[in-house]
């Protein structure tokens, strides 16, 4: 399926960063996805969307979601966060940090034990936490940026379930597409997610 030119253009402009991120996922069979403390729609939507995307396209990989639960959103909207034993972090793994700029706001400090750290975010930051970060403060949501990486990944598919999580993240952080950070790019990504058949009225 042909992507909106806005998405294709952005992916081409950031092909190096996107390529490094994708190769990291391909390289590691053990992956832990982190988010910020006191999670919101975007933090949990981006994290769960990425988890679902990886499991859909790489079913043999071991993938986990880490962080504190939300008093309202879990388990009503998002699944409850996993509780991994300390021993799990003793073997090589990839840490992917979503929707958080600075290390002190990451909900689980065990990301530091990772063999390799990736970050996808749209916030200002004081000190970089990843070797090859993907960060764009113009994006309405981290979920929007993550969708750029995944939608333009040739040979991979965006399932309805993954799209639902990402759409929740974008709708939440854009104030249902009303905040000034909402752009034509935001709507282009949302359109691609809607094409999977998600029920936006229900969301």
ZAMARLUM-474148 format. One line per field, with one value per residue (C-alpha): x negated, y, z negated; residue in three letters. Coordinates in pm, 1 decimal. Each point is the difference from the previous one (the first is absolute). Layout:
<ropas>
xx (X,...)
yy (Y,...)
zz (Z,...)
aa (ala,...)
</ropas>
This chain:
<ropas>
xx (0.0,-133.3,-57.5,100.8,-282.9,-41.7,-92.5,-219.8,-188.7,-61.0,-119.8,-241.7,-140.2,-61.5,-95.9,-328.6,159.3,293.7,-236.2,-202.4,316.9,133.6,-330.8,-12.5,340.1,-111.1,-324.8,135.9,227.0,65.8,160.0,133.9,208.9,-4.9,208.3,17.9,134.6,368.3,81.7,249.9,177.6,-304.9,-251.1,217.6,132.6,-348.0,-136.3,284.9,18.4,-369.7,28.4,287.7,-178.2,-313.8,193.2,207.0,-304.7,-257.0,204.3,-306.6,-143.3,45.7,145.4,103.6,170.2,-129.6,110.8,256.3,369.2,257.7,280.7,263.4,-147.2,-114.3,151.7,300.2,-180.9,-350.8,-124.9,-167.4,-376.2,-215.7,-211.9,-333.7,-246.5,-343.3,-156.1,163.5,-227.1,-320.8,2.2,-40.6,311.3,113.3,164.2,239.9,102.1,324.1,135.9,-255.1,-295.3,-198.0,-122.6,148.2,352.2,-34.2,230.1,-237.9,-375.6,-97.4,-16.4,-359.1,-89.3,80.5,-262.5,139.9,246.3,232.7,224.1,298.1,135.7,136.7,-106.2,-291.0,-276.9,-296.6,-228.7,32.4,60.9,-40.1,-283.2,221.8,315.5,293.6,144.8,224.6,155.8,233.0,193.2,331.5,-75.8,-272.9,252.7,9.0,-377.5,-6.7,259.6,-228.9,-269.4,230.5,236.8,-294.1,-172.7,17.3,130.7,158.5,369.1,196.1,278.6,332.9,-94.2,-332.2,170.5,261.8,-267.3,-188.3,319.4,85.5,-346.7,29.8,357.4,-94.7,-311.4,151.4,312.1,204.8,-176.0,72.0,-338.9,-233.7,-248.4,247.4,-118.7,75.3,-250.6,201.8,312.3,-191.9,-117.2,348.0,142.5,-237.3,106.7,368.6,-55.2,-64.1,365.9,-20.9,319.6,-83.9,343.9,-62.5,-349.7)
yy (0.0,340.6,240.0,364.5,207.2,192.4,-322.5,-126.8,330.0,5.1,-361.9,75.6,301.3,-214.5,-325.0,-34.0,30.8,-220.2,-261.9,-19.0,-44.8,-276.9,-184.0,4.5,-170.4,-255.2,-68.1,-64.6,-289.0,140.8,344.8,213.2,310.4,283.1,317.3,298.5,-3.0,83.8,-109.9,173.9,-109.9,59.1,-177.0,-310.2,16.6,25.0,-273.7,-246.6,83.1,-73.7,-321.3,-119.5,98.7,-192.7,-310.6,11.0,21.1,-189.4,-262.2,-182.3,300.7,35.7,346.4,157.5,322.4,170.7,292.2,96.8,-61.3,278.2,20.0,32.6,-109.3,-345.7,-246.5,180.5,129.4,-146.9,-334.1,6.8,44.5,-309.4,-78.4,-147.7,-157.6,155.0,-308.4,82.0,302.6,-201.8,-110.1,231.4,193.9,305.6,284.6,225.9,314.0,165.1,348.5,113.2,231.1,-19.7,-301.9,106.6,-28.7,-355.1,-218.5,-295.9,69.3,-345.4,137.9,87.7,-370.4,-28.1,-94.7,268.2,285.1,162.7,298.2,142.1,323.4,349.1,182.7,235.8,-174.1,94.2,-297.2,-265.2,-355.0,-192.9,-39.0,55.8,183.4,95.6,323.7,262.1,269.2,104.1,-325.9,4.9,-336.6,-259.6,-240.9,216.4,-20.8,-372.9,-54.1,176.1,-256.4,-300.3,93.7,61.6,-328.7,-199.0,-353.7,58.5,41.7,218.6,-207.6,136.9,-57.2,182.4,284.7,34.0,52.8,254.1,189.2,24.9,144.1,258.6,100.3,34.2,213.1,220.2,74.6,-192.1,190.4,343.5,107.2,223.7,-286.9,-174.0,20.9,-136.2,-271.5,-94.1,-42.7,-197.1,-250.2,-19.3,-74.8,-292.9,-139.7,41.8,-200.2,-309.5,4.3,136.8,136.4,366.3,67.2,-271.4,132.6)
zz (0.0,98.9,-289.0,-10.4,158.5,-327.0,-180.7,283.3,15.8,-375.3,3.0,283.4,-184.4,-310.9,168.7,-192.0,-345.3,96.0,141.5,-320.9,-203.1,224.3,6.6,-379.1,-13.6,257.9,-187.3,-349.9,-95.9,-349.7,-10.4,-286.8,70.5,-255.4,-50.6,-236.7,-354.6,-55.0,356.2,225.4,317.9,218.5,-223.5,-27.5,355.1,150.4,-222.6,57.6,368.8,44.5,-203.1,219.3,322.0,-94.9,-106.5,320.7,225.4,-210.3,-189.0,-132.6,-180.9,-375.3,-66.3,-331.3,-113.2,-314.8,-216.8,-260.1,63.5,30.8,-254.3,274.8,333.7,-116.8,47.9,152.4,310.7,-14.7,-138.8,-338.6,-4.7,-33.3,-303.2,104.9,-245.3,-35.4,157.3,336.6,38.1,-41.3,365.5,302.8,96.4,194.4,-192.5,190.3,-188.4,116.3,-66.7,-258.5,42.0,-324.2,-192.0,-335.2,142.8,133.6,-208.6,-33.4,-47.8,126.8,353.2,-96.4,6.6,370.7,256.5,229.2,-61.2,252.9,-66.5,188.9,-142.8,62.1,-318.6,-71.3,-194.1,-217.9,62.6,269.7,-123.8,326.6,247.0,302.6,-115.9,217.7,-133.6,159.1,-217.9,282.4,-24.0,-183.5,-159.8,-32.3,150.7,313.4,37.0,-72.7,272.9,249.0,-72.7,16.3,283.6,233.3,-94.1,322.2,-29.4,-342.3,-80.0,-240.7,-155.5,-114.2,-364.4,28.5,188.8,-273.6,-265.6,210.2,85.3,-371.6,-61.4,275.9,-86.2,-366.2,40.8,272.6,-205.6,257.0,280.4,-148.6,-145.9,198.4,37.7,232.4,360.2,345.1,-84.2,-309.8,211.0,263.9,-260.1,-152.3,344.2,47.6,-337.8,83.4,319.7,-214.8,-104.3,-354.5,-154.3,-69.5,-152.6,-257.9,-68.3)
aa (unk,unk,unk,unk,unk,unk,unk,unk,unk,unk,unk,unk,unk,unk,unk,unk,unk,unk,unk,unk,unk,unk,unk,unk,unk,unk,unk,unk,unk,unk,unk,unk,unk,unk,unk,unk,unk,unk,unk,unk,unk,unk,unk,unk,unk,unk,unk,unk,unk,unk,unk,unk,unk,unk,unk,unk,unk,unk,unk,unk,unk,unk,unk,unk,unk,unk,unk,unk,unk,unk,unk,unk,unk,unk,unk,unk,unk,unk,unk,unk,unk,unk,unk,unk,unk,unk,unk,unk,unk,unk,unk,unk,unk,unk,unk,unk,unk,unk,unk,unk,unk,unk,unk,unk,unk,unk,unk,unk,unk,unk,unk,unk,unk,unk,unk,unk,unk,unk,unk,unk,unk,unk,unk,unk,unk,unk,unk,unk,unk,unk,unk,unk,unk,unk,unk,unk,unk,unk,unk,unk,unk,unk,unk,unk,unk,unk,unk,unk,unk,unk,unk,unk,unk,unk,unk,unk,unk,unk,unk,unk,unk,unk,unk,unk,unk,unk,unk,unk,unk,unk,unk,unk,unk,unk,unk,unk,unk,unk,unk,unk,unk,unk,unk,unk,unk,unk,unk,unk,unk,unk,unk,unk,unk,unk,unk,unk,unk,unk,unk,unk,unk,unk,unk)
</ropas>
